[in-house]
Structures are given as C-alpha cells and as structure tokens.
Amino acid sequence: MNKILLLEDDEMSAMLLAIMLTESGYEGKKACTAAEARSILALKFVPDLLISDWQIDNDITGAVFAHEVTDINPELSVIFISGMEADHIQRHASGLKVVSIFTKPVDFEDVLKLVGTLF
C-alpha cells in the first residue's frame, strides 16, 4: 500500500483531504504541526509521498520538513500546497522531488487525481 503523510496546519482541510485519500485506498497519516508529523515518523511510518503546506509552524517550512523525511526515504515525492507563488517555493525546495505545487484555495479532487497518477 502506498503511504502518504499529510502535513497541513488547517485542521479541517487536513481532515477532509485525509478522508479522501483513505477512501481512495491510500494509507494516509495526517499531522497539523511538524512535531506531530515527527511523532508519526518516529512510529516507523515511512511515507512514499508528502503532501505539505508550505508554512507549517512559525519557524519551519514544508521544504525543511521534507528534507528531514528524505533522510528516511530518499525517494520521497512531495506535493506542496501554499498561498505563496510556485517560483518562490521552487527556489527554496531544491534537492527535493517536487511533483507539484498547488496554490490555495485548492480543489482536493485535483490533488487526489495527481496522487492517482503517482501510484
């Protein structure tokens, strides 16, 4: 089963997307903070895909967290969701396997379709 870690600080958005992913047959775990996501990783959950908001906590971006995850899975694919421009994110996400960048507001059906093409 393909494993997805969803890191989104908006609880409602995280819950909705996590439900959609699970109903589509993916093993998904959601977190709303970097600390919560690290706790999931500490339980030996190794994601194939990270779907992350760009600005997670006040002091960490999705790219910083994604680099942490690549330490346990160098083949990690990443989808960013952000209110920032894609060019800004691309510049700061070097070295990551960024599959796509969605600009908020996001249609989660589009995210789900993209995930379907990855697995």
Disulfide bonds with the S-S distance in Angstrom:
none
